[in-house]
Amino acid sequence: MKYLLRQLCVWLLMGSLVPTVLIAQNRSPKPNILYILVDQWRAQATGYAGDKNVVCPNLNCLASESINVRNAVSGMPVCTPHRASLMTGQYPLTHGLFMNDVLLDTNKVTFAKVCKSNGYSTGYVGKWHLDGHGRNTYIPPTRQQGFGYWKALECTHDYNNSAYYAGDSNKKLFWKGYDVIAQTEDVCTYMTAKAKESNPFLMFISIGSPHDPYQTAPEKYRKMFEDKEIHINDNVPVDKREKVAKDLKGYYAHIAAIDDCIGKIWQTLKELGIEENTIVVFSSDHGDLLGAHGSWNKQQPYEESIRVPFLLHFPQLFGKNGRTSDVLLNTPDIMPTLLSLCGLPIPASVEGRDLSGILKGSKKDNTKHTLISCVQPFGQWARRVGGKEFRGIVTHQYTYTRDLGGPWLLFDNLNDPLQLNNLVGKPQAERIQRRLDNDLKKELKRRKDEFLPGMEYVKRWNYVVDATETVPYIKINYEGKPIVE
């Protein structure tokens, strides 16, 4: 017994003499996560996607060193539903945020809470849109969903007079100048401080642009497009093209400004020596129709609305040889995929798929389709302008949707990328329509989605809506003055 005790002491002593550097070499530190979330940036509006109008050299360079998930969709293409699914890994009928300006349950298991409980510092800067207490109201730490560092506002698109609240203070502050530039500086300062610490960080920078109003980017960027001839797609009606050309110039000006900020963030990661072990994600909450099919903004099941950019940059694991992935990625899949890439546990509450094995090439991709939906039309796509409930699926080739009356839209996205030819009811598409309809019904059954009229869900969740079936909020115009309706 004494011999065993002596041997144990020797082993412990030997262990204590092992150089610290060797211990560090044997430890694999968990990666940082930097999530760049933009608002209403459609996947088509990037240089690497082939848009000849856009100017985004930094983003194109990032794409050349990243995985470009080109089949990423926003399953419910609206701000609040997307953000709630991103934070919880759940579908909208589970977390209940199927429309804007409602509260995400503070008891939910969120992305930040999981990271924080596993030793991460957590931070959030920019637009939140998950609080449901008015768009200009202070959000206390009890409703910040696990984020520690906090400089956010529920929602504003007044980019040059952009307010925020910091931490646990209810004092309204304002970003200096054009908000994304000031927010970028703040995030770079945050990363500089965290690079000196041993624990990893999760940081979201949530950018309000290029969401309209389109003509409010700094003059430097607006001038880049003043005299530029803008290519307009054939799915924009002729009578809308003058407005579309003007709006696109402003849209691309916002994008050019954001691109400069992405370049600064990326350069900061390199200078700090933490790029290799940082997962950088660039994505959007939904797209923008910008005149396609005669419509603007989002909610509708067209490509310009549902398809979002999704770049995943993680040199330590994937290297810097950019490639494209065809995996069908939906919003609830993001949280479990990133947690898995960090070696963190995926909560049982998560409904999305962990796609990390597919992205790493260790698992086969057997996914044939993913779900898209509009539970309750409201706001910019209210019923008075044609808004309606729908459910649909997106495959690697097709988009198929039903409304409450039956089959609505069917597009062959490979042969008809601008979705000019609705194949619903066409004899040549009868077989594929029947197959997709069966797949959709099975998916809805699996998701326990009864596909009821939207107001039924509004009543179930006890939401209060106005005459337009929209959740009321304190409405402020882009000059910061209350709107009287």
Secondary structure, DSSP 4 states (H G I P E B T S, - for coil): -HHHHHHHHHHHHHHHTS-HHHHHHH--PPPEEEEEEEES--TTSSTTTT-SS---HHHHHHHHTSEEEEEEE-SS-SHHHHHHHHHHS--HHHH---SSS-PPPTTS--HHHHHHHTT-EEEEEEE-----S-TTS---GGGSTT-SEEEEES----TTS-EEEETT----EE-SSSHHHHHHHHHHHHHHHHTTSSS-EEEEEEEEEESSPGGGS-HHHHGGGTTPPPP--TTS-GGGHHHHHHHHHHHHHHHHHHHHHHHHHHHHHHHHT-STTEEEEEEES----TTGGG--SSSSSSHHHHB--EEEE-HHHH-S--EEEEEEEEHHHHHHHHHHHTTPPPPTT--S---HHHHHTSS------EEEEESS--GGG-GGGT---EEEEE-SSEEEEEETTEEEEEEETTT-TT-----TT-GGGHHHHHHHHHHHHHHHHHTT-----HHHHHHHTT----TTS------B-TTS-BPP-
